[in-house]
Amino acid sequence: MTKEKKECSFFQVTDLSIQFGGILALEKVDLEVQRGEVHAIIGPNGAGKTTLFNCICRQYKADSGRIYFKGKEVSKLKPHQVVSNGIARTFQNIELFTNMTVMDNMLLGCHSKRQTGFFSDLVFWGKAQNQEIEFREKVEKVIDFLDLQAYRNRLVGNIPYGAQKYVELGRALVMEPELLLLDEPSSGLNMEETQDLAFSIEDIKMDLGITIILVEHDMRLVVDVCDTVTVLNYGRLLAHGRPTEVVKDPEVVKAYLGEEN
């Protein structure tokens, strides 16, 4: 039964564990996400949420466990191979080049699709030139999709924080992922910006057909946009289910608020 389940699952993590020194950051964590879902990973600070993302993207090497994507094990791939296989991410803290334009930052997301070599790129002729045109057209489509036209040629360091979050999202989208990992996408956004983000997540799911896993603290956003939720606490799986059910779970409430006096 287990083997059959793995073959049917779009994305699956099984028995994932990782330890840093004496701290067990993740302990036998299981996660399953179906194609087309928006799935949230929630939990108090230090629960292991970002660590899980880092293991999926192979920035961390898990001590044990396996990760499957579209029936293929990806837990032993190199980080750039994970991207090539269709998984992209954003970061909890914005990772952009502030002295580069929005366009140039987003063009970096096309690097995983580059098919030319060093010499061809150096002389910038023929295939390299055609590829650059293709990449710029792809970025322009994402800029239009995220409504970033006003910032296209501005330095990232000179645009609002909320727009920077969308630039990082756009850089991930130009990688043409089938699975998108969003690490605290609403962090630092005001209420109006968070509502706009909710619409964008819905558009990415419905219009682009991308499956999304997001780490998020804003429970209103989670309930509004997510189909399923997994709760981590001290690196362990605490709960899983529909958002409206999970947020009412007494164990989840206790994990967030602590024991009642």
N, C-alpha and C positions, 0 to 999 in steps of 0.2 A: 504493500500500500504506500509506503513512504517513497519508494522509487517512482511510482506512478504519479504521486503528488508533485514531485520535483519536476517531472517532465511537463506537467500542466501549468506550473506556476510561472508567471512572468518574471518575478524577482523573489528570491528566497535566501534568507540567512539561517543557518542551522548551527546551534551549539557554539556560538562565537564567544571566545574568551580572550582577554588581553590583560596583562598585569604590568604595572610600572613600579619597580621596586617592590615594596610590600603592599601596594594598593592594587586591588583587583578592580579595574575600571569597567570591565564587562565580564559577566559570568554566565556562560551557556545561554546566550541570548538567541532567541528564535524570532524571525520576522518573515512575513509573507505578504506580498503586494501583488494585486492583480492588474493586468493591463488596463489602462484608462482610469485608474483610481487616482485620487489625491489622498495620500496617506500621511498622517501627522505622527511624529515622534515627540512626545511631551514628557515632562518630568522636572523635578526641582533641580536647582543648580548642582552640578557635580554628579548628575545621574548617569552620564556616559553617552549623551546624545551626539555631541560633536565627535567624540571618540569613535562611535559607530560609523559616522560618515567617513572619517579618516581611514578606517579599516576598509570600507567599501571601495574607496578611491585608491587604496594601497599606499597612502601616505604613512600609515602604520601597518606593520605586519602583525596580524593576530597570532596569538600563541596556539590557538586551536580553533576548530570550526571551519565551515565552508560557506562560500557565497556563490549563488547561482543567478545568472541572468539569461533569460530566454533558453533555459535548459543547459547552458554552458557554465562550467565552473570558472569564475573570474578571480577567485581568491589568491591565485598564484601569479597573476599577470603583473606586468610593470605598470606604473601609473599612466603612462602615455597610451598603453594598450587598453586600459580601461576606458579612456576617452574614445579611442578608435572603435571600441565595441559598442558605443552608443550611450555612455553614461557621462553626464556633465554636472557641475555643481557651482554654487555660489558659496561665499564664506561669511562667517559670523561677523568678522571685521572686514570691511571693504578692502579688497586686494586689487587696486587699480594703480596705473601709472599717472600720477597727478599732473606731470609736466607734459603729457601727451594728450592729443585731442580725443574726444569721444569716439570719432571714427577710427582712429589708430588703435585705441584700446580694444574696440570691438573686432577690428581686423585680426588682432592676436588670437582670437578664438578660432580663426580659420586655419591656424597653423597645423592642426591635426589632419586637415584635409589636403595639405600641400603635397603635390606629386612631382615637383621639380627639384633638381639638385642645386648644390652651392654655386657651381659655375654658371648654370642657366639663370639663376636668380641674380648673379653678379652682373652679367651682361644685359639682363632684363630685355630679352628679345624672344619672339616666337611664343612658345608654350608658356613661358614665365609671364609674359605680358598678358596673354589671354586669360591665364589663371588669376592674375591680379584684378582684371576687369570683372571676372566672375565673382571673386570674393567681395569686391566693392558693391556689386549688385545685390549680393546676398545680405550684406550688412545694411544696405539702404532699405531693404524689405523689412528687416528687423527693427530698424530705426522708426520706420513708418508704423509698424505693428505696435511698438511701445510708445508711440507719440513723442519721440525724442528729437524731432526735426529742428527745434529751436536751438538745440545744444550740439548739433552735428560737428561743427568745426571749432568748438570752444574747448579750452583746456579743462580737463576733468577737475583740477583743483579750484577752478573758478565757477563751478556750477553748484547748485544746492545739493545738500546731502541726499534728499529724497531722489533727485535725478541720478546721483551717483549709484544708488542702489539699483536703479533701472539699467544703468550702463553695464553693471556687472551681470545683471540678469540677461541683458542682450548679448554680452560676450559668450555666455553659456549657450544661448539659443542658436547662435551662428555655428556652433559645433554640431548642430542638427542631432541632438540627443533623442533617444527614445525614452530614457529615464533621466529626470532632472531632480537633483538634490538641492534644496534650498535651506540654508542654515540661518535660521532666525531672520527671515526676509523683512519682517515688520519692525525689527529693532531700530529705534531712533526715529520712527515715523510718527507723525501726528495722526489724529483720528481720521481726518479726511484722506490723507495719503494711504492709510491702512485700508480704508474702504476701496480706494482706487486699486490697491494691490490685490484685493479680493477679486475684483472684476478681471484683472490681468491674469490671475491664476486660472480663473474659469475659462478665459479666452485661450490660454495656452493648452488647457486640457481639451476643450471642445474644438477649437479651430485648427490647432497644430497636432492634436492627437498624442500629446506627450503625457506620459505617466509621471506623477510628481510625488516625491517624499519630502516633507518639510519638517524641520525642527522649529518649534514655535512655542512662545510663552503666552501669546495673546489668545486666550481661550475663546473669545468672541470670533476671531478670525478662524480658528480651528473648527468651531461648530458651523460656521457659515460656509466654508469651502471644502471641508474634508469629508471623505466617504467613510474612512476607518481611522482608528487611532491606536497607537501602541504606547503604553506608559512604561518608562524605565525609572527605577529608583535604586540608588547605590549600585548601578551596573547590572541590575537584575530586572527581568520582565515582571511587571506588576499587574498589568491589565491590558486587555485588547478588546476592541469592539467598536460600535458606532459612537460618534462623539457625544451625542446627547445622553447615552447610557454611561459612558466612561466617566464623564465629569461629575456624575452623581454617585459613583462608586465610593463607598465609605473608606476603602483602603487608599484610593487615589486622593481623596480629600485630606486624609490623615497625613499622607506623604507630603502634600503641599503646605498644610497648615500646622502640622504637628499634633501631638496628643492634646486632648482637652484637659485642662486643669480641674 
